[in-house]
Amino acid sequence: MSVNGSVDGDVFASEEFNGAQFVNDILNNSRPGEEVKKLHKLKSKLNAESNTASEQVKDIIFDHYRQFIDTSKEVASLEREIYELSTLLTDQKALIENLMDLCGQEKGSICSVSLHSGNNNQQNPLQLLMHKVEGIADELNRLKPNEKIILQSEFTLLSENTMEPVHTVFLVLLSETFFICYPSNNPKMKFTFSSAHRLDSVAVVNVKRAAIENPFAELIMQLMIFPEQLYLKCDSPRLKKQWLEGIENAKRALEKEKNLHRQATIRAKRRKSSAAAHPLDPRDRLSGIKSQNSEAIQEEDQEKIEADMEWLRGLENDLQEEISHRHMEDAVDLLMDAKQAKCTDPELSARIASYEKQIIKMLSDEIKRPGALHGGAKALHRPLTLLKTLGRSTYAIDLYLKRRSSALSQRAREFTISEEPLSYVRHVSTVFISAILEVIKEFKSQIDDYCLVVQWACSELSLLLSLIRRHVLEVAPTMAVLTNAWRILAGELEVLRYEGLDLSFEVNRLLAPSLRTALEGNFTNIIESTRLRIQEERWQPFNLETESNLNRYLEEMSDLGLCIDWAILPHQPNSLSISQSGCEFARVARSLSRDLSLLKSSGHLRELSIDFIRTLWSDYCELLAQPINNEVHNFTCKFIVNQLIPLCEEIYREDLIRILLQKRFPILLKYVDRPLERLDSHEEEDV
């Protein structure tokens, strides 16, 4: 691999890679003094490759993380819909059974009484359970109508101290209840009912007794029922996993059902108190108000206030529970309902206000947490939406934008200043503009808060421009670096303009003055060197000394779009009939036209670039317009007028120089072999 070539990652990953030999191969055939320069170039390319690979890995990880979050949300949504549908069907089933009771129809068996289910698939497990367990029928009759069997299995009870088998137990897991059955003395029944427990009082733990040499350690689980604890051995790891997950899922579903029931109760009480204070028929209420005296009106208002206060006191406990379980959506719903009620107790109002502050702080901490920006605003949709529901829309967006600003500032501090300034400009511009573009797309539909986004975008663009100004414009770069840096930045801003955000005024305000100063400094050096060559012009042939030098120079000029093999002197085969200053001016003029053509899109810098071109050509045309009877002078004039001027105008795409000749230097028009027309277009060189 050469220093100027591309870095092949497979070379470094191979087992035969030798770092010392790799560096020695690069430094072979190096002239004394160039070793350090080559090593610096190698280091820069390796750093660039490392940064590119790191960014690609981060993008892949973030994309997978975002897909995982979206999938989790879809799964949670589907689970919620399935549960709501199941609850609705259960309620409808209970209602139908109640109607059947009113019509005098009785339930057909103890099985139907136990779980009130007409499904044959459910009756069969119940019948098997009653034939298998003695004394369980009475317990089944006491269950709620919507309870159903989830799991039932046999386990081996182990001694707590020795972990030796004691006897077999039979466990039954239902929606809200847990049955424990021990071996029966009745030869007709295998088990006898022992105890029933509420599901929320049962806990199961995965036990691994590594200290005991037990080949069945992976099959043991601990069942904790205060104040007892049972060690059970499962028949297979699959059965153990099934029970661990089954008990956990059943407890989670029970907790969710309780929360939904509590929310429905609170809202029902709220609607009942509101209906008592405001009858449904407005005409009846109006006639009642007219017939009541002021005392009755005060009594009605007092009853409404007392109903609200009673409802608020009950809501306070529910609000505390939702906050403790971090159920932010339910907590915000309760808080919004509380705000609609009239509270006459200052202490209760203060406590509800403190709960609101606590919720806002928890949501804010969720936005501030490390890694919260992975996935953008979509990953923070929940806390942002809840803060907006609480009337903190501006605060929520401002908090999110500050979080994005801190992340961008951190990345800006990690940027490495490479030896290639244009690579730095391209990298830092892409990072900042991509972040601004992402935020614009996220909040484009939120018109009310879009001004905050625009203000934030201006602030981040200001930081970007300060980095470019400090590390590129103020380190005395070349004219090509300055103009191409402007081109890169203008291209990135065009992406923002396509999305509806034009920040060019910020660039013209913050960067254009510094760029103008740097351009003027560069042009001053160019025009001074040109004037110095003009003063030293003696109109002598350009002697290249050897044929190889001549051929190489002709190739270089041909690459620039200038063919001057016609200017070779026949009596001096290694010389050109064009002056050396003319050839050097051709290089400078073409390069300046190429660089300044990148500034034509800017209204602030276009006039400056035109002044540079006119100044450079005016000085040199004054030299050519002098009355000198010299063959070299004549050939130089023909070369400049017939080849260089059309080429520069083709690159800059304006007829500035032709107009300058016609107005100020008409004497040079006699050297025109054909009308000054545009030549074939030449591709601009990359810097």
Secondary structure, 3 states (H helix, E strand, C coil): CCCCCCCCHHHHHCCCCCHHHHHHHHHCCCCCCCHHHHHHHHHHHHHHHHHHHHHHHHHHHHHHHHHHHHHHHHHHHHHHHHHHHHHHHHHHHHHHHHHHHHCCCCCCCHHHHHHCCCCHHHHHHHHHHHHHEECCHHHHHCCCCCCCEEEEEEEEEECCCCCCEEEEEEEEEECCEEEEEEECCCCCCCEEEEEEEEHHHEEEEECCCCCCCCCCHHHEEEEEECCEEEEEECCCHHHHHHHHHHHHHHHHHHHHHHHHHHHHHHHHHHHHHHHHHCCCCHHHHHHHHHHCCHHHHHHHHHHHHHHHHHHHHHHHHHHHHHHHCCCHHHHHHHHHHHHHCCCCCHHHHHHHHHHHHHHHHHHHHHHHCCCCCCCHHHHCHHHHHHHHHCCCHHHHHHHHHHHHHHHHHHHHHHCCCCCCHHHHHHHHHHHHHHHHHHHHHHHCCCHHHHHHHHHHHHHHHHHHHHHHHHHCHHHCCCHHHHHHHHHHHHHHHHHHHHCCCCCHHHHHHHCHHHHHHHHHHHHHHHHHHHHHHHHCCCCCCEECCCHHHHHHHHHHHHHCCCCCHHHECCCCCCEECCCHHHHHHHHHHHHHHHHHHHHCCCHHHHHHHHHHHHHHHHHHHHHHCCCCCCHHHHHHHHHHHHHHHHHHHHHHCCCHHHHHHHHHCHHHHHHCCCCCCCCCCCCCCCC
